[in-house]
Amino acid sequence: MLQLLEHVDSVRREVGPHITQKRKSEFGQFMTPSSVARFMASLFPSSTLSTCRLLDAGAGVGALSCAFLDRWSAGDFDFKSVEAFAYEIDDTLRDHLTQHLALYKGVRPHVIAGDFIELTTKENLPDAGGYTHAILNPPYKKINSKSQHRLALRQAGIETGNLYSAFVALAVALAAPGGQIVAIIPRSFCNGPYYRAFRDFVRKRAAIRHIHLFKSRSKAFKDDDVLQENIIIRLERDGQQGPVTVSTSTDDSFIDLATHEHQFDQVVFPDDPECFIRVPSSPEMDTIALSPSICYSLADLGIKVSTGPVVDFRLKEYLRSMPESDTVPLLYPKHFSSSGTEWPKEGMKKPNAIQYNGDTKKWLYPNGFYCVVRRFSSKEERRRIVASVVDPAAFDDAPMLGFENHLNVFHDNKRGLPQALAHGMAIFLSTTAVDENFRRFNGHTQVNATDLKFMKYPSRDILIVLGEWAMKNGKLTSAMIDKKMRILTK
């Protein structure tokens, strides 16, 4: 019996390559390798319940259910019997799933054909249902805002825009008090406003007990070339929130597994209205958190940060490859480098200018000093946050500037900042401490304006001193910047 999961994994490897990319995209589902399934099953705490009611939604060929049932067969749980409820929409996979679950003695399998969301939201969801355990690798796919899925979820009190978060929310809603939910899902729900309603829904009904991080973004589902960064999370329905266990491994071999415990207020900051879930990747407190001088919000500093308002494809008719008499500069990330601002940039595939008229004026900012941060970087880049200063001298007498949507802009109510403040902000964001802080708490390579908004900063006076120092000293190394920052904030 203990070898059944390995048999299931061989079926996964045999069946997987025959599932077309179109079908994978249609269902948004990737089957779980046995190593991941076994690790997920290991996260469930011991239980003295006499009967287990197990939910596996989007069960595939049954790897997760079998990993859980293998552990039960080995004597790790005291259940006398198990009822396994496995939902699977794919006919071919469901045939394998049925065969695999039927091999376990003491298990009453319920293999359910059809759409998990549609089937479980037909009736009003109870505040707490009957599943004692849920183990999930849900599909990853956006839900159209006007789709039947979105409407059904909304009627069940769930507001979310992706299948994976919908499956987890439903599992929480259907769990019995004390029910344990373990799921492998994209890390994207931890940050940003898009998943705020989902985070609120889960946190009101469950405690976060364990989060596992994969250091390599592509290894959890390497057989399917999935580049989405995934985490494994364990939730407890109606649990009293306490410390959170965070574990890490490079990949799905779990050879270098490391485990640490963190107080919950280090994971979700008490004063964060967005309730971002920040997952520390090491037990050490970072420099930012330890410094009493770095404690100011952007609102305290009188500074705002916004995503660049110019979405080029929406204003395509007004864009120009090079400046003309009726245009103003349009700035993209490629206009900025360590050597300064290069505008206009010859040979760039993107336009350098945008017409300045009544239709475009509302998307433009007055020429001035700004600090800008690139929104996207690759996982392998040396720094996650790349900040630059916009110097009005680079644009002659241009009255306005256009900031394209791939930039975040620090500004004073849509106007420029004092010169020294703009430089000081860019230098602070270039410190090693800020980069380490961001990497520890943000798994994605996208730097959102919301991420920057809820960071802590030095005082306005310190930023100005930092900026004045930078302006006098020309080209700066990371060591010089970090040393100056330590002196100013100690």
Secondary structure as GFF3:
##gff-version 3
##sequence-region A 1 490
A	DSSP	alpha_helix	4	15	.	.	.	ID=ss1
A	DSSP	three_ten_helix	16	18	.	.	.	ID=ss2
A	DSSP	alpha_helix	21	27	.	.	.	ID=ss3
A	DSSP	alpha_helix	34	42	.	.	.	ID=ss4
A	DSSP	beta_strand	51	57	.	.	.	ID=ss5
A	DSSP	alpha_helix	63	73	.	.	.	ID=ss6
A	DSSP	beta_strand	81	88	.	.	.	ID=ss7
A	DSSP	alpha_helix	91	101	.	.	.	ID=ss8
A	DSSP	beta_strand	107	113	.	.	.	ID=ss9
A	DSSP	alpha_helix	116	120	.	.	.	ID=ss10
A	DSSP	beta_strand	131	136	.	.	.	ID=ss11
A	DSSP	alpha_helix	148	155	.	.	.	ID=ss12
A	DSSP	alpha_helix	163	174	.	.	.	ID=ss13
A	DSSP	beta_strand	175	186	.	.	.	ID=ss14
A	DSSP	three_ten_helix	187	190	.	.	.	ID=ss15
A	DSSP	three_ten_helix	193	195	.	.	.	ID=ss16
A	DSSP	alpha_helix	196	205	.	.	.	ID=ss17
A	DSSP	beta_strand	206	214	.	.	.	ID=ss18
A	DSSP	three_ten_helix	222	224	.	.	.	ID=ss19
A	DSSP	beta_strand	230	237	.	.	.	ID=ss20
A	DSSP	beta_strand	244	249	.	.	.	ID=ss21
A	DSSP	beta_strand	258	262	.	.	.	ID=ss22
A	DSSP	alpha_helix	264	267	.	.	.	ID=ss23
A	DSSP	alpha_helix	287	290	.	.	.	ID=ss24
A	DSSP	alpha_helix	298	301	.	.	.	ID=ss25
A	DSSP	beta_strand	304	307	.	.	.	ID=ss26
A	DSSP	three_ten_helix	312	318	.	.	.	ID=ss27
A	DSSP	beta_strand	319	320	.	.	.	ID=ss28
A	DSSP	beta_strand	327	331	.	.	.	ID=ss29
A	DSSP	three_ten_helix	333	335	.	.	.	ID=ss30
A	DSSP	beta_strand	336	337	.	.	.	ID=ss31
A	DSSP	beta_strand	340	341	.	.	.	ID=ss32
A	DSSP	beta_strand	353	355	.	.	.	ID=ss33
A	DSSP	three_ten_helix	361	363	.	.	.	ID=ss34
A	DSSP	beta_strand	365	366	.	.	.	ID=ss35
A	DSSP	beta_strand	370	374	.	.	.	ID=ss36
A	DSSP	beta_strand	387	390	.	.	.	ID=ss37
A	DSSP	three_ten_helix	392	395	.	.	.	ID=ss38
A	DSSP	beta_strand	400	403	.	.	.	ID=ss39
A	DSSP	beta_strand	407	411	.	.	.	ID=ss40
A	DSSP	alpha_helix	419	429	.	.	.	ID=ss41
A	DSSP	alpha_helix	432	441	.	.	.	ID=ss42
A	DSSP	alpha_helix	449	453	.	.	.	ID=ss43
A	DSSP	alpha_helix	460	473	.	.	.	ID=ss44
A	DSSP	alpha_helix	478	489	.	.	.	ID=ss45
###
